[in-house]
């Protein structure tokens, strides 16, 4: 039988070394490699040279298999054909100069892709016929007639797979068509991840781009709401974590709790289930520290995660925390400046109101907290505490946020709470506070204690 592959000790019809370079094989270290139609095992030997942990070559010729075993005893060679493939999966499968011998070329390609590992690559070295249409071209060779696809037909054949044309292969004497190298892999569903912060236009981009391509969009906000409300079935821990303090205005906090609780994988499962294991887009702000976990989660589920990133149009938004601090500071500056005299008195002054919510005695003295609103709708400029015959004036008490009071009284801001800390001689317990205890406004008006505070102070004095 004529020599086909070329070795340093034997020159064959094939420029085997040049073909090896044209194949552009993937990294093979620690991987498995199968060569179908291996001839004398040149490519198997190279795979072993690169560190492949398992190398198998198949050929119908007993002579070629015998020679391959002699040249590369560390590889496994089997006398068989592509109708009797090993019952295992391989990281790389090579089919060189042989596809045109198959009776059903698309079916053979599909069978070989099924023999790949999840991230495996099928390397095809094949002839492609010239022609503008999508067709199989019957080509007469010296010994027979075979069918070769045009490039458009190859696109059609490989439509259900992921593939890339890698370039031309090495021509051999008598070739009726040009040789090409194509890498084929499993077609994974794509997860387009739009995880940018609020204000970047994620929803506008998703709604304008993906429906036209018939790619469904999964709304992360809606899925979190469904989990929190129980309309999306999940594990008890995920439901409870999402439902705790759920607010549609603070989805990012809910997402943070979910990932911090180690439930990110289950959340990714929910999104994958809503997508139906097909191409989809996820419209969901994911804090930066969790984005890699989301990508890895989709990759582990067989998706190809594609993170979409872009610059925001316009100036950046203030963060929620900074905005809250700056807004409160601004409002405090307006309070400190007072009402301009040119504006006269407010049209509808508020009556002063408020409560003493709590009184405690500890190592730092007497602690008094509550809320009070003066006639201008803010915290008074000073408060006076009367206890055991003495009065203690606290000027410019530091305001504390009381959003509950703001909602109840429909105030423009929540800064009407107070916390007063006093060192009162002789008071080391609640029982040391006399019956004249009171919190007063500068004009002498009393801030009412709650029923709880009244009971607390009278009870302590009674037991004393």
ZIVENWO-V155437 format. One record per residue. N is the residue number from 1. PSI is psi in radians with two decimals (* if undefined). NEAR is the number of other C-alpha atoms within 12 Angstrom. Layout:
N;PSI;NEAR, N;PSI;NEAR
//
This chain:
1;2.38;13, 2;2.56;14, 3;2.25;19, 4;-1.07;22, 5;2.58;32, 6;2.32;23, 7;2.89;23, 8;-0.51;12, 9;-0.04;9, 10;2.09;17, 11;2.23;15, 12;-3.07;21, 13;-0.40;21, 14;2.41;28, 15;1.30;24, 16;-0.73;32, 17;-0.76;23, 18;-0.66;20, 19;-0.71;30, 20;-0.76;27, 21;-0.61;20, 22;-0.40;27, 23;-0.43;35, 24;0.96;29, 25;2.58;33, 26;3.02;31, 27;2.31;21, 28;-0.09;29, 29;2.19;20, 30;0.18;19, 31;3.04;28, 32;2.59;35, 33;2.32;48, 34;2.21;48, 35;2.03;47, 36;2.05;43, 37;0.92;40, 38;-0.21;46, 39;-2.18;43, 40;0.21;44, 41;0.34;43, 42;-0.83;42, 43;-0.53;45, 44;-0.75;43, 45;-0.66;36, 46;-0.71;33, 47;-0.74;36, 48;-0.67;30, 49;-0.62;22, 50;-0.08;21, 51;0.28;21, 52;2.37;27, 53;-0.37;24, 54;2.21;30, 55;2.19;42, 56;2.34;45, 57;2.41;48, 58;2.43;39, 59;2.58;34, 60;-0.34;22, 61;2.12;23, 62;-0.63;21, 63;-0.80;21, 64;-0.70;30, 65;-0.71;32, 66;-0.77;24, 67;-0.71;27, 68;-0.75;34, 69;-0.63;29, 70;-0.67;18, 71;-0.65;24, 72;1.27;27, 73;-0.31;20, 74;-0.14;23, 75;2.84;34, 76;2.26;32, 77;2.37;40, 78;2.30;33, 79;1.72;29, 80;-3.04;23, 81;-3.03;26, 82;-0.10;33, 83;-0.12;20, 84;1.12;18, 85;2.67;27, 86;2.55;26, 87;1.14;13, 88;3.01;18, 89;2.64;27, 90;2.62;36, 91;-0.63;38, 92;2.27;45, 93;2.27;50, 94;2.26;47, 95;1.74;42, 96;2.28;38, 97;0.59;37, 98;-0.26;29, 99;-0.60;33, 100;-0.20;32, 101;-0.21;22, 102;2.45;21, 103;-0.60;16, 104;1.60;19, 105;-0.79;27, 106;-0.69;27, 107;-0.68;18, 108;-0.76;28, 109;-0.79;38, 110;-0.72;23, 111;-0.70;23, 112;-0.67;39, 113;-0.65;35, 114;-0.41;28, 115;-0.02;31, 116;2.65;32, 117;3.02;23, 118;-0.64;23, 119;0.32;29, 120;2.92;33, 121;2.27;40, 122;2.11;45, 123;2.01;43, 124;2.23;45, 125;2.04;38, 126;2.79;41, 127;2.46;38, 128;2.18;39, 129;2.66;30, 130;2.58;23, 131;2.52;18, 132;-0.33;15, 133;3.14;16, 134;1.76;19, 135;2.83;21, 136;2.21;27, 137;2.18;26, 138;2.10;21, 139;2.22;23, 140;2.22;16, 141;-3.13;16, 142;-0.51;11, 143;-0.29;10, 144;-3.04;12, 145;2.27;14, 146;2.80;26, 147;2.31;29, 148;2.43;39, 149;2.61;35, 150;2.95;28, 151;-0.67;27, 152;-0.66;21, 153;-0.67;24, 154;-0.71;35, 155;-0.75;23, 156;-0.76;18, 157;-0.67;26, 158;0.20;30, 159;-0.63;19, 160;0.06;20, 161;2.90;27, 162;2.31;25, 163;2.82;27, 164;2.30;23, 165;2.13;26, 166;-0.24;22, 167;-3.11;23, 168;2.62;23, 169;-2.96;33, 170;2.26;28, 171;2.58;24, 172;2.70;21, 173;2.27;15, 174;0.05;14, 175;2.19;22, 176;-0.36;25, 177;2.81;30, 178;2.58;26, 179;2.50;36, 180;2.79;33, 181;2.24;34, 182;2.30;38, 183;2.27;33, 184;2.46;39, 185;3.07;34, 186;2.43;32, 187;1.92;26, 188;2.53;27, 189;2.52;26, 190;2.30;29, 191;1.82;40, 192;2.03;36, 193;1.92;40, 194;1.66;38, 195;0.29;38, 196;2.80;27, 197;2.91;27, 198;2.54;26, 199;0.02;22, 200;-0.07;25, 201;0.49;25, 202;-0.89;35, 203;-0.67;28, 204;-0.75;16, 205;-0.79;25, 206;-0.80;30, 207;-0.46;22, 208;-0.41;17, 209;-0.89;19, 210;-0.70;25, 211;-0.61;18, 212;-0.49;12, 213;0.15;14, 214;0.63;15, 215;2.04;24, 216;2.64;28, 217;2.20;37, 218;2.12;34, 219;2.03;29, 220;-0.70;33, 221;-0.78;32, 222;-0.63;24, 223;-0.69;35, 224;-0.72;43, 225;-0.75;28, 226;-0.67;25, 227;-0.79;33, 228;-0.64;32, 229;-0.10;23, 230;0.17;21, 231;-0.23;14, 232;2.12;23, 233;2.13;23, 234;3.10;28, 235;2.76;19, 236;-0.72;16, 237;-0.75;23, 238;-0.73;34, 239;-0.83;32, 240;-0.68;23, 241;-0.71;31, 242;-0.62;39, 243;-0.44;28, 244;2.06;22, 245;0.60;19, 246;2.37;25, 247;2.31;19, 248;-0.25;21, 249;-0.12;14, 250;0.85;21, 251;-0.62;31, 252;-0.63;29, 253;-0.68;25, 254;-0.79;36, 255;-0.73;43, 256;-0.75;25, 257;-0.71;29, 258;-0.82;32, 259;-0.67;30, 260;-0.48;19, 261;0.06;19, 262;0.41;18, 263;0.24;29, 264;-0.66;31, 265;-0.68;28, 266;-0.61;28, 267;-0.73;41, 268;-0.65;41, 269;-0.71;28, 270;-0.84;33, 271;-0.73;41, 272;-0.67;38, 273;-0.70;21, 274;-0.53;26, 275;-0.40;28, 276;0.48;21, 277;0.81;24, 278;3.09;27, 279;2.38;32, 280;2.92;35, 281;2.36;43, 282;2.03;42, 283;1.67;36, 284;2.14;39, 285;2.13;34, 286;2.11;35, 287;2.55;25, 288;-0.68;21, 289;-0.23;16, 290;-0.09;27, 291;-0.71;29, 292;-0.63;21, 293;-0.66;24, 294;-0.80;40, 295;-0.82;32, 296;-0.63;22, 297;-0.75;28, 298;-0.67;39, 299;-0.70;26, 300;-0.38;20, 301;0.23;27, 302;0.13;24, 303;2.76;33, 304;1.77;30, 305;2.27;32, 306;1.93;25, 307;2.14;26, 308;2.20;24, 309;2.52;19, 310;2.81;16, 311;2.48;14, 312;2.42;15, 313;2.24;11, 314;3.07;9, 315;2.67;9, 316;2.67;12, 317;2.56;15, 318;2.42;15, 319;2.69;14, 320;-0.78;16, 321;-0.81;11, 322;-0.69;12, 323;-0.74;13, 324;-0.76;17, 325;-0.82;16, 326;-0.67;15, 327;-0.76;20, 328;-0.70;23, 329;-0.69;18, 330;-0.79;16, 331;-0.65;23, 332;-0.64;27, 333;-0.62;13, 334;-0.69;16, 335;-0.77;24, 336;-0.62;20, 337;-0.45;12, 338;3.04;21, 339;2.23;17, 340;2.34;12, 341;-0.44;9, 342;-0.37;8, 343;-0.19;9, 344;-2.86;11, 345;2.64;14, 346;2.57;15, 347;-0.72;9, 348;1.44;10, 349;2.53;14, 350;2.54;19, 351;2.45;15, 352;2.42;27, 353;2.83;29, 354;-3.14;35, 355;2.69;32, 356;1.96;34, 357;-0.51;27, 358;2.50;29, 359;2.24;34, 360;2.70;29, 361;2.19;28, 362;-2.93;17, 363;-0.48;14, 364;0.10;17, 365;-2.64;22, 366;2.23;31, 367;2.18;26, 368;2.22;36, 369;2.74;35, 370;-2.66;34, 371;2.69;42, 372;2.48;45, 373;2.19;36, 374;-3.04;30, 375;-0.40;23, 376;-0.01;26, 377;0.31;32, 378;-3.08;42, 379;2.35;39, 380;2.74;36, 381;-0.35;30, 382;2.71;26, 383;2.60;40, 384;2.30;30, 385;2.16;37, 386;2.25;28, 387;2.25;28, 388;0.77;20, 389;0.02;16, 390;2.66;18, 391;2.39;22, 392;2.04;26, 393;2.29;23, 394;1.89;24, 395;2.53;18, 396;1.04;20, 397;2.45;29, 398;2.14;26, 399;2.50;32, 400;2.45;25, 401;2.31;27, 402;1.37;28, 403;-0.44;18, 404;-0.72;18, 405;-0.71;26, 406;-0.79;23, 407;-0.75;15, 408;-0.75;12, 409;-0.04;23, 410;0.85;15, 411;2.76;23, 412;-0.18;20, 413;2.84;31, 414;0.07;30, 415;1.13;37, 416;0.14;40, 417;2.77;34, 418;2.70;36, 419;1.95;32, 420;2.31;35, 421;2.03;26, 422;2.50;28, 423;1.74;21, 424;2.05;29, 425;2.38;18, 426;-0.07;19, 427;1.87;23, 428;-0.05;19, 429;2.85;25, 430;-0.54;34, 431;-0.26;24, 432;-0.11;27, 433;2.16;34, 434;3.02;25, 435;-0.17;21, 436;0.10;20, 437;2.35;34, 438;2.64;33, 439;2.22;40, 440;2.64;32, 441;2.85;33, 442;-0.49;24, 443;0.09;16, 444;-0.13;17, 445;2.45;22, 446;2.40;24, 447;2.08;32, 448;2.36;25, 449;2.58;28, 450;2.87;21, 451;-0.62;15, 452;-0.76;16, 453;-0.72;24, 454;-0.79;25, 455;-0.67;18, 456;-0.83;25, 457;-0.73;31, 458;-0.62;22, 459;-0.75;19, 460;-0.69;21, 461;-0.64;19, 462;-0.71;15, 463;-0.45;12, 464;*;13
//
